[in-house]
Amino acid sequence: MKKKFMGIAAITAAALTLSACGGGTDNSSGKPEDNANRSITLWLAGGDTSDELRTYLTDTFKTKTGATLKIEEQAWPDLVTKMSTALPDENNTPDVVEMGNTQSPTFTNVGAFTDLSDMYDELGGDKLLPSFVEAGSVDGKKYTLPYYFGSRYLFTRKDVWKEAGVETPKTLDEFNKAVSTIAEKNPRDIKNFSGLFLGGQDWRNGVSWVFANGGDLAKNVDGKWVSTLSDPNTLKGLTQLQELYKTASKAPSDAKDASPWLYLNDSDQIIEEEKAVGNTSLSSATIMAPGWAHWSIGDLTKDEGGKDVRTWNDDTFGTLVLPGNDGKPAPVLAGGSNIGISAKSKNQDLAKDLMRIIFSEEYQNMLGAAGMGPGNLDYVNSLGDDQFAKAGIASASNSKLTPAAPGWAAVETSLVLEEFFGKIKDSTDLAALAKQYDDRITPQLNLK
């Protein structure tokens, strides 16, 4: 099957042609001694894959194949642009690529990756996270598979919640009321205090209220993707968000989802600063973040080398799964990555061997031990049984992905959702605002 591969540049103009590489799944790339002079490149997105995991991949790949694995880290903000440039170029393409699950549909829809359907069962089959498999599939064929998942849940200042006299909420309405009450009571008398710190442009967390009310960002209607910000159910969630922005959050209207734990960690310090000089530092009793954020939350201490570290304190901090309207976990946006083989790779056999290592029981369990939800749900117990694992698994049980539209990467790259969400708080006509942005987003969704 031949498809057109439209990169970021092609979103405005040119098209590049990719013919999907097929072929059967070779059982292996041959004897290790035959591959001594061969190498492949793996692109990893960001720094989530630890040095320990990277070393395991390079060492195991060398042992099993005799070839060399080169790992190159790509920054998340640049990933889509770099993929658009490199994947069509058979002389410069990475062989295996990790990408965000929300970015996968754009590239799978245009033939950028090798069809892995004949490896699907070998790599985990139906045990692989279904929503991520769907994001990497086109016309029933599997092109990218889930690398890891991370669920969003709430981190709280338990001490502040207790001071405010607020009980643990069981429904979304109760949660909305609780964080608004905490903000109103402001038990520690801090000037810029939030019951829930929710950045105005933080659509990745804010969309949970949309999902919880049966709304969505877009849907496929008769083969065409349509933005649904003005859908009645979506508007119900956006109205709840607007109320939270006004009553519970002091986050700036241009704040995104970066480092919200800063406003949870430093409440005690900020209290003293406020009393001393009346500055305008931000503080919050609650934040929403991916589960791995817990490594950045806690009391400020020193490690053996004298470096500042955060140490979790159960008396001060807590976790909470955002409840839905029915009392079950609210649908949150699933974080994480997919991984696939470049259709232009000249090393299909070695790339497939790397995929076998990545989806092996040992590596999947290593992902879980590192706090990253393994793509194969058979190994989810490797996350552990502490409060973070329990909250992550519970929130993941009802999580959702962004729409699997061909042009979704263009939507994210344009930052149009950040722009829209940043205007919600001060909007006097949410329906009109939503319709305005539907008209902008729908053409982007259908770019190929």
Number of C-alpha atoms within 10 A of each C-alpha: 8 11 15 15 24 28 27 19 12 14 14 10 9 11 15 15 14 22 18 18 19 15 12 11 15 13 11 16 19 14 12 15 10 12 16 13 9 13 17 20 19 23 20 22 20 15 11 14 15 11 10 10 16 15 12 17 20 17 14 16 21 17 12 16 23 22 22 20 23 15 17 14 14 19 13 14 11 11 20 24 15 15 22 19 17 17 26 24 17 15 11 13 23 26 28 26 23 25 25 22 28 24 26 32 25 27 26 24 24 22 27 30 31 25 25 22 19 14 18 18 12 12 22 19 15 12 13 21 21 16 17 27 23 21 27 29 22 18 6 9 17 22 30 34 33 28 27 26 26 23 27 28 27 19 27 22 23 17 15 21 24 13 14 21 14 16 11 12 18 17 18 22 15 18 20 19 18 22 26 22 18 26 24 15 14 21 15 13 12 23 18 18 27 28 31 30 28 28 25 27 25 20 19 20 22 22 22 24 26 25 21 24 21 15 23 24 19 22 18 13 8 7 8 12 23 22 23 22 27 22 18 14 18 24 22 19 22 27 18 17 24 20 15 21 24 12 20 28 26 23 23 15 21 14 16 20 20 10 12 24 24 15 21 24 23 18 21 11 11 22 18 12 15 16 12 9 8 13 14 13 17 20 29 32 28 29 26 24 21 20 25 19 17 19 13 17 22 20 16 14 11 12 11 6 6 8 8 12 15 16 16 16 11 12 9 15 22 19 22 21 24 28 21 23 17 12 14 17 24 28 25 28 25 25 24 24 24 24 25 28 28 30 27 25 25 16 19 23 17 27 25 24 18 25 18 19 19 21 21 16 16 12 18 24 22 20 24 21 16 17 24 26 33 30 28 25 16 15 19 19 16 20 22 13 11 8 12 21 22 17 22 26 23 19 27 24 16 17 21 19 17 19 20 27 27 22 25 27 24 23 19 15 15 13 11 16 19 20 17 18 24 21 18 22 18 12 12 10 9 20 17 12 16 22 16 14 18 20 14 14 25 20 15 22 25 17 19 21
